[in-house]
């Protein structure tokens, strides 16, 4: 996508000149707007043509059955699928009775720009109708990061050469026709016309529609209002139907005198409140938006983003494309989380219907480690959502014969929705990811109210699961058998290293939290005996090690499996899961995504430097990266063990996952965890940031292609800026009390107004690791030298 000459490489925006209908669905994902509550795909204003229509509300879904050829005890009975709710984006245009449609007439010019600082999607079009009437159309679209339930569009039409009669139809559309769904017909059935009308009304320039979902029992209201600025004689008519609300604006225009229509849209939904209450919620949000006005919404958006970028921006010197990509990723991370209060963070955010709109471990394992340092309030909200689902997770654990909580592998509402239990139910490490996110948030924010409430309960119930899932063997070791780790090409394994080490951290954290808050712990029926049992299990946690090879097996017996025949695997047979049975994958040494290497990253304190280097080299030969979550982790450890150019290559893959459509599924929505992977690869990888024992540690080194890296992190009421070049790193405390840091093993204290500059020692890596044939990441420096990358600010060329 981004290497197409129609995309300009710009530091603060994503700009597409021209329009290619063949990749329309991909661009709709890239240009999506959201605030974590409302999601609007970047569909064209007029609604057609489209790749995938998409208007989403976080938590609004439909249920569908999960039938099995052979049912089994504990199999989930129902799935949940995100639905396309009432579409408020549509603004149709007729020019002298000709519908504006880019497939007809002549498209003179077309440009779309996603602005990361203003938080808007801009579009400008020059179009000549089939009967030869040229017109200029421009729109600015916004989903408010400040007013949670509000979106808005400013739409302008202007004749170019001669007077025109125009009709603008601003619409709310429910149950709009969707593209034919491939694959699972149950998904298609669930999302086809999922809304049942229960109220519609129109007056002046205002319309409201209220619907119920057919099976999930949710109520959704959408409302719109308009401000029209046109010549004398401009007419406005509003009408409503069960699945359609329309405000029609009719005007006769002269060149140089545009028609301007500002459209305010609001949403409300609930699974509990009455129809009048949900309708009134949408009406109230609409009234607030009207009072704020279009210019006010723009000002609020810019102010919000100015504050965000002051905390979150990452500056990369030497690679303009990576600079653009890391900001693109951070912007979409913000859009996926900013106003998602009371809801989880879907793997695709609200940019598409991929993965059925489900939340996975992606949010706690990848997104929250970034959010904690730049937008910690979003972490608190997302973890509070996990706490709200505890009753369902505890029911699931009891069903499985376990104590505590077994959080779902994939869900929207809180119930387990994964019908394939080896990769779903058995992936208990989601519990550890949640606990790890709790621990990190507590360490970085010291939010005591959260710690003794949400945090404590999550830690206690996740620790109880590990204690009941594992057992002490005859030698006293604590073992956790029969689990699926992060690598989904290995299932139902004993003592997965990542799982065991993360469970160990979880058990210690729960015991410590219960000790800090004894009154609250007693309310959860935690006693001294249970705390001691957690600590005993953590101290005795078994971690496999292959003495013969001198490396950690991913799980018991993994290194004894036959190595996958990589030489006989064709490039078109990746991803392997689409061309080979899982049965074959499970019996071989082949790794879908970083697993043991993820343990090196998240539990680096459990390994020596020599072990990390040997383990990384071994698993590089086995890892095929059939998951978008792998490259950022491999980048982090490649940097830590000194292979800086390889780390750079993996950084590029993570950063450009959707901009280059690496996995060929960007059309279904963005990979939010992979997008934040660019931050992880830069900050935790090339800058070597770790937080161990309450101390922030850095070990920065840059590949030769990059000349500089700088970023800001917030923790413990402080704001620290780190600036790295090839020779040294400078640490500057912007706010707060003095902060203890460690630079390449040497401890120091940085104070406000007194930056510290430290030299960067050279790296002494071992031999370069190898990857499976054809699975090495694209060599970044070769790409740069080949001229594929455009310098910052280079103009894009029109595309047809």
PEZI-V990609 format. One record per backbone hydrogen bond with DSSP energy under -1.0 kcal/mol. CO is the residue of the C=O (numbers start at 1). NH is the residue of the N-H. E is the energy in kcal/mol with one decimal. If there is no record, write none. Layout:
co=CO nh=NH e=E
co=CO nh=NH e=E
This chain:
co=1 nh=4 e=-1.6
co=4 nh=7 e=-2.4
co=5 nh=797 e=-2.1
co=6 nh=17 e=-2.7
co=9 nh=793 e=-3.3
co=12 nh=116 e=-2.0
co=14 nh=114 e=-2.8
co=15 nh=8 e=-1.9
co=16 nh=112 e=-2.4
co=20 nh=23 e=-1.5
co=21 nh=24 e=-1.5
co=23 nh=27 e=-2.2
co=24 nh=28 e=-2.2
co=25 nh=29 e=-1.4
co=26 nh=30 e=-2.2
co=27 nh=31 e=-2.5
co=28 nh=42 e=-2.8
co=29 nh=32 e=-1.4
co=33 nh=40 e=-3.4
co=35 nh=339 e=-3.3
co=37 nh=58 e=-2.3
co=38 nh=35 e=-1.7
co=39 nh=56 e=-2.9
co=40 nh=33 e=-2.9
co=41 nh=43 e=-1.6
co=44 nh=47 e=-2.0
co=45 nh=91 e=-2.8
co=54 nh=41 e=-2.5
co=55 nh=85 e=-2.9
co=56 nh=39 e=-2.5
co=57 nh=60 e=-2.5
co=60 nh=83 e=-1.1
co=62 nh=81 e=-2.8
co=64 nh=79 e=-3.5
co=72 nh=75 e=-1.9
co=77 nh=66 e=-2.3
co=79 nh=64 e=-1.9
co=81 nh=62 e=-2.4
co=87 nh=173 e=-1.9
co=90 nh=171 e=-2.4
co=92 nh=169 e=-2.7
co=93 nh=100 e=-3.3
co=94 nh=167 e=-2.1
co=95 nh=98 e=-2.0
co=98 nh=95 e=-3.0
co=101 nh=104 e=-2.3
co=106 nh=128 e=-3.0
co=109 nh=126 e=-2.3
co=110 nh=18 e=-4.0
co=111 nh=124 e=-2.3
co=112 nh=16 e=-3.0
co=113 nh=122 e=-3.0
co=114 nh=14 e=-2.0
co=115 nh=119 e=-1.7
co=120 nh=115 e=-2.5
co=121 nh=141 e=-2.7
co=122 nh=113 e=-2.6
co=123 nh=139 e=-2.5
co=124 nh=111 e=-2.2
co=125 nh=137 e=-2.7
co=126 nh=108 e=-1.8
co=126 nh=109 e=-1.7
co=127 nh=135 e=-2.5
co=128 nh=106 e=-2.8
co=129 nh=132 e=-2.6
co=133 nh=129 e=-2.3
co=134 nh=160 e=-1.3
co=135 nh=127 e=-2.5
co=136 nh=158 e=-2.4
co=137 nh=125 e=-3.0
co=138 nh=156 e=-3.0
co=139 nh=123 e=-2.6
co=140 nh=154 e=-2.6
co=141 nh=121 e=-2.2
co=142 nh=152 e=-2.8
co=147 nh=150 e=-2.1
co=149 nh=267 e=-1.7
co=150 nh=144 e=-1.8
co=151 nh=265 e=-3.1
co=152 nh=142 e=-2.7
co=153 nh=263 e=-3.2
co=154 nh=140 e=-2.0
co=155 nh=261 e=-3.1
co=156 nh=138 e=-2.3
co=157 nh=259 e=-2.7
co=158 nh=136 e=-3.0
co=164 nh=253 e=-3.4
co=165 nh=96 e=-3.1
co=166 nh=251 e=-2.3
co=167 nh=94 e=-2.4
co=168 nh=249 e=-3.0
co=169 nh=92 e=-2.9
co=170 nh=247 e=-2.9
co=172 nh=245 e=-2.5
co=173 nh=87 e=-3.2
co=184 nh=188 e=-1.3
co=185 nh=189 e=-2.3
co=186 nh=190 e=-1.8
co=187 nh=191 e=-1.8
co=188 nh=192 e=-1.1
co=194 nh=214 e=-1.8
co=196 nh=212 e=-2.6
co=199 nh=210 e=-2.8
co=201 nh=208 e=-2.3
co=203 nh=206 e=-2.7
co=206 nh=203 e=-2.5
co=207 nh=224 e=-2.5
co=208 nh=201 e=-2.1
co=209 nh=222 e=-2.7
co=210 nh=198 e=-2.7
co=210 nh=199 e=-1.5
co=211 nh=220 e=-3.0
co=212 nh=196 e=-3.4
co=218 nh=213 e=-2.6
co=219 nh=270 e=-1.9
co=220 nh=211 e=-3.1
co=221 nh=268 e=-2.2
co=222 nh=209 e=-2.9
co=223 nh=266 e=-2.5
co=224 nh=207 e=-2.2
co=225 nh=264 e=-3.0
co=227 nh=262 e=-2.9
co=229 nh=260 e=-2.7
co=231 nh=234 e=-1.7
co=235 nh=250 e=-2.2
co=237 nh=248 e=-3.3
co=239 nh=246 e=-2.9
co=243 nh=174 e=-2.5
co=244 nh=241 e=-3.1
co=245 nh=172 e=-2.5
co=246 nh=239 e=-2.5
co=247 nh=170 e=-2.8
co=248 nh=237 e=-2.4
co=249 nh=168 e=-2.9
co=250 nh=235 e=-2.5
co=251 nh=166 e=-2.9
co=253 nh=164 e=-2.1
co=254 nh=257 e=-2.1
co=259 nh=157 e=-2.2
co=260 nh=229 e=-3.1
co=261 nh=155 e=-3.0
co=262 nh=227 e=-2.1
co=263 nh=153 e=-2.3
co=264 nh=225 e=-2.0
co=265 nh=151 e=-2.6
co=266 nh=223 e=-2.3
co=268 nh=221 e=-3.4
co=270 nh=219 e=-2.7
co=274 nh=278 e=-2.3
co=275 nh=279 e=-2.6
co=276 nh=280 e=-2.8
co=277 nh=281 e=-1.8
co=278 nh=282 e=-1.9
co=279 nh=283 e=-2.3
co=280 nh=284 e=-2.7
co=281 nh=285 e=-2.2
co=282 nh=286 e=-2.1
co=283 nh=287 e=-2.4
co=284 nh=288 e=-2.2
co=285 nh=289 e=-2.1
co=286 nh=290 e=-2.5
co=287 nh=291 e=-2.2
co=288 nh=292 e=-2.2
co=289 nh=293 e=-2.5
co=293 nh=297 e=-2.4
co=294 nh=298 e=-2.2
co=295 nh=299 e=-2.3
co=296 nh=300 e=-2.7
co=297 nh=301 e=-2.4
co=298 nh=302 e=-2.4
co=299 nh=303 e=-2.4
co=300 nh=304 e=-2.5
co=301 nh=305 e=-2.2
co=302 nh=306 e=-2.5
co=303 nh=307 e=-1.9
co=304 nh=308 e=-2.0
co=305 nh=309 e=-3.0
co=306 nh=310 e=-1.6
co=308 nh=311 e=-1.0
co=308 nh=312 e=-2.1
co=309 nh=313 e=-2.1
co=315 nh=710 e=-2.2
co=317 nh=707 e=-2.2
co=317 nh=708 e=-1.4
co=319 nh=323 e=-2.2
co=320 nh=324 e=-2.3
co=321 nh=325 e=-2.3
co=322 nh=326 e=-2.8
co=323 nh=327 e=-1.5
co=324 nh=328 e=-2.3
co=325 nh=329 e=-2.6
co=326 nh=330 e=-2.2
co=327 nh=331 e=-2.6
co=328 nh=332 e=-2.1
co=329 nh=333 e=-2.2
co=330 nh=334 e=-2.4
co=331 nh=335 e=-2.3
co=332 nh=336 e=-1.8
co=334 nh=337 e=-1.1
co=334 nh=338 e=-3.0
co=337 nh=340 e=-1.5
co=340 nh=343 e=-2.4
co=346 nh=349 e=-1.8
co=347 nh=672 e=-1.8
co=348 nh=351 e=-1.8
co=353 nh=356 e=-1.4
co=354 nh=357 e=-1.9
co=355 nh=358 e=-1.9
co=356 nh=82 e=-2.1
co=358 nh=347 e=-2.4
co=359 nh=411 e=-1.3
co=361 nh=365 e=-2.9
co=362 nh=366 e=-2.3
co=362 nh=367 e=-1.8
co=363 nh=368 e=-3.2
co=367 nh=371 e=-2.5
co=368 nh=372 e=-2.6
co=370 nh=373 e=-1.3
co=371 nh=375 e=-3.6
co=373 nh=714 e=-1.9
co=375 nh=378 e=-1.5
co=376 nh=380 e=-2.0
co=377 nh=381 e=-1.8
co=378 nh=382 e=-2.2
co=379 nh=383 e=-2.6
co=380 nh=384 e=-1.8
co=381 nh=385 e=-1.7
co=382 nh=386 e=-1.6
co=383 nh=387 e=-2.2
co=384 nh=388 e=-2.1
co=385 nh=389 e=-1.1
co=387 nh=390 e=-1.7
co=389 nh=393 e=-2.1
co=390 nh=394 e=-3.0
co=391 nh=395 e=-1.9
co=392 nh=396 e=-2.2
co=393 nh=397 e=-1.9
co=393 nh=406 e=-2.5
co=394 nh=398 e=-2.3
co=395 nh=399 e=-2.3
co=396 nh=400 e=-1.6
co=397 nh=402 e=-3.2
co=398 nh=401 e=-1.5
co=410 nh=417 e=-2.1
co=411 nh=359 e=-3.4
co=420 nh=424 e=-1.2
co=421 nh=426 e=-2.3
co=424 nh=427 e=-1.8
co=426 nh=428 e=-2.0
co=426 nh=484 e=-2.4
co=427 nh=430 e=-1.5
co=428 nh=431 e=-2.1
co=429 nh=433 e=-2.0
co=430 nh=434 e=-2.2
co=431 nh=435 e=-2.3
co=432 nh=436 e=-2.7
co=433 nh=437 e=-2.1
co=434 nh=438 e=-2.1
co=435 nh=439 e=-2.6
co=436 nh=440 e=-2.5
co=437 nh=441 e=-2.4
co=438 nh=442 e=-2.6
co=439 nh=443 e=-2.4
co=440 nh=444 e=-2.4
co=441 nh=445 e=-2.4
co=442 nh=446 e=-2.0
co=444 nh=716 e=-3.6
co=446 nh=448 e=-1.3
co=447 nh=451 e=-2.5
co=448 nh=452 e=-2.4
co=450 nh=455 e=-2.9
co=451 nh=456 e=-1.1
co=453 nh=457 e=-2.1
co=454 nh=458 e=-2.2
co=455 nh=459 e=-2.5
co=456 nh=460 e=-2.7
co=457 nh=461 e=-2.3
co=458 nh=462 e=-2.0
co=459 nh=463 e=-2.2
co=460 nh=464 e=-2.1
co=461 nh=405 e=-1.9
co=461 nh=465 e=-1.1
co=462 nh=466 e=-1.6
co=463 nh=467 e=-2.3
co=464 nh=468 e=-1.6
co=465 nh=469 e=-2.3
co=466 nh=470 e=-2.5
co=471 nh=479 e=-3.1
co=473 nh=476 e=-1.7
co=477 nh=473 e=-2.9
co=478 nh=542 e=-2.7
co=479 nh=471 e=-2.2
co=480 nh=495 e=-2.3
co=483 nh=493 e=-3.5
co=487 nh=490 e=-1.4
co=493 nh=483 e=-3.1
co=494 nh=556 e=-2.6
co=496 nh=500 e=-3.0
co=497 nh=501 e=-2.6
co=498 nh=502 e=-2.4
co=499 nh=503 e=-2.5
co=500 nh=504 e=-2.2
co=501 nh=505 e=-1.9
co=502 nh=506 e=-2.1
co=503 nh=507 e=-2.7
co=504 nh=508 e=-2.2
co=505 nh=509 e=-2.6
co=506 nh=510 e=-2.3
co=507 nh=511 e=-2.1
co=508 nh=512 e=-2.5
co=509 nh=513 e=-2.5
co=510 nh=514 e=-2.5
co=511 nh=515 e=-1.8
co=512 nh=516 e=-2.1
co=513 nh=517 e=-1.9
co=517 nh=521 e=-2.4
co=518 nh=522 e=-2.2
co=519 nh=523 e=-1.3
co=521 nh=526 e=-2.4
co=522 nh=525 e=-1.9
co=527 nh=531 e=-2.2
co=528 nh=532 e=-2.4
co=529 nh=533 e=-2.0
co=530 nh=534 e=-2.1
co=531 nh=535 e=-2.2
co=532 nh=536 e=-2.7
co=533 nh=537 e=-2.3
co=534 nh=538 e=-2.4
co=535 nh=539 e=-2.9
co=536 nh=540 e=-1.9
co=538 nh=541 e=-1.2
co=540 nh=478 e=-3.1
co=546 nh=550 e=-2.2
co=546 nh=551 e=-1.2
co=551 nh=546 e=-3.0
co=554 nh=497 e=-2.4
co=555 nh=558 e=-2.2
co=557 nh=560 e=-1.5
co=558 nh=561 e=-1.6
co=562 nh=589 e=-2.8
co=564 nh=566 e=-1.9
co=566 nh=569 e=-1.5
co=570 nh=573 e=-2.0
co=571 nh=574 e=-1.2
co=575 nh=578 e=-1.7
co=576 nh=579 e=-2.1
co=576 nh=580 e=-1.9
co=581 nh=585 e=-1.7
co=582 nh=586 e=-3.2
co=585 nh=588 e=-1.4
co=588 nh=590 e=-1.4
co=589 nh=564 e=-1.5
co=591 nh=624 e=-2.7
co=592 nh=626 e=-1.6
co=595 nh=599 e=-1.6
co=596 nh=600 e=-1.7
co=597 nh=601 e=-1.3
co=598 nh=602 e=-3.0
co=599 nh=603 e=-2.4
co=603 nh=606 e=-2.3
co=604 nh=607 e=-1.4
co=608 nh=612 e=-2.2
co=609 nh=613 e=-1.9
co=610 nh=614 e=-2.3
co=611 nh=615 e=-3.0
co=612 nh=616 e=-2.6
co=613 nh=617 e=-2.0
co=614 nh=618 e=-2.2
co=615 nh=619 e=-2.4
co=616 nh=620 e=-1.8
co=619 nh=623 e=-1.3
co=622 nh=591 e=-2.8
co=627 nh=630 e=-1.2
co=630 nh=634 e=-2.3
co=631 nh=635 e=-2.2
co=632 nh=636 e=-2.0
co=633 nh=637 e=-2.1
co=634 nh=638 e=-2.3
co=635 nh=639 e=-2.2
co=636 nh=640 e=-2.0
co=637 nh=641 e=-2.3
co=638 nh=643 e=-2.4
co=639 nh=642 e=-1.1
co=642 nh=644 e=-1.5
co=643 nh=647 e=-2.1
co=644 nh=648 e=-2.1
co=645 nh=649 e=-2.0
co=646 nh=650 e=-2.4
co=647 nh=651 e=-2.5
co=648 nh=652 e=-2.2
co=649 nh=653 e=-1.8
co=650 nh=654 e=-2.4
co=651 nh=655 e=-2.8
co=652 nh=656 e=-2.2
co=654 nh=657 e=-1.2
co=656 nh=660 e=-2.6
co=657 nh=662 e=-2.2
co=659 nh=2 e=-2.9
co=661 nh=664 e=-1.1
co=665 nh=668 e=-1.5
co=666 nh=669 e=-1.8
co=668 nh=354 e=-2.5
co=670 nh=672 e=-1.1
co=671 nh=675 e=-2.3
co=672 nh=676 e=-2.0
co=675 nh=678 e=-1.2
co=676 nh=680 e=-2.1
co=677 nh=681 e=-2.9
co=678 nh=682 e=-2.0
co=679 nh=683 e=-3.4
co=680 nh=684 e=-1.4
co=680 nh=685 e=-1.1
co=681 nh=686 e=-2.1
co=682 nh=687 e=-1.9
co=683 nh=689 e=-2.1
co=686 nh=701 e=-2.7
co=687 nh=699 e=-1.4
co=690 nh=697 e=-3.3
co=692 nh=695 e=-1.8
co=695 nh=692 e=-1.6
co=696 nh=742 e=-1.8
co=697 nh=690 e=-2.3
co=698 nh=744 e=-3.1
co=703 nh=706 e=-1.4
co=708 nh=317 e=-2.9
co=709 nh=724 e=-3.8
co=710 nh=315 e=-3.0
co=711 nh=722 e=-2.9
co=713 nh=720 e=-3.0
co=715 nh=718 e=-2.1
co=718 nh=715 e=-2.1
co=719 nh=734 e=-3.2
co=719 nh=735 e=-1.1
co=720 nh=713 e=-2.5
co=721 nh=732 e=-2.8
co=722 nh=711 e=-1.9
co=723 nh=730 e=-2.9
co=724 nh=709 e=-2.3
co=727 nh=760 e=-2.7
co=728 nh=725 e=-2.5
co=729 nh=758 e=-3.0
co=730 nh=723 e=-2.4
co=731 nh=756 e=-2.3
co=732 nh=721 e=-3.1
co=735 nh=719 e=-1.3
co=739 nh=750 e=-2.7
co=741 nh=748 e=-2.8
co=742 nh=698 e=-3.1
co=743 nh=746 e=-2.1
co=746 nh=743 e=-2.9
co=748 nh=741 e=-2.7
co=750 nh=739 e=-2.6
co=751 nh=754 e=-2.1
co=756 nh=731 e=-3.1
co=758 nh=729 e=-2.6
co=772 nh=775 e=-2.6
co=779 nh=783 e=-1.8
co=780 nh=784 e=-2.2
co=781 nh=785 e=-2.5
co=782 nh=786 e=-1.8
co=783 nh=788 e=-1.3
co=784 nh=787 e=-1.2
co=791 nh=794 e=-2.0
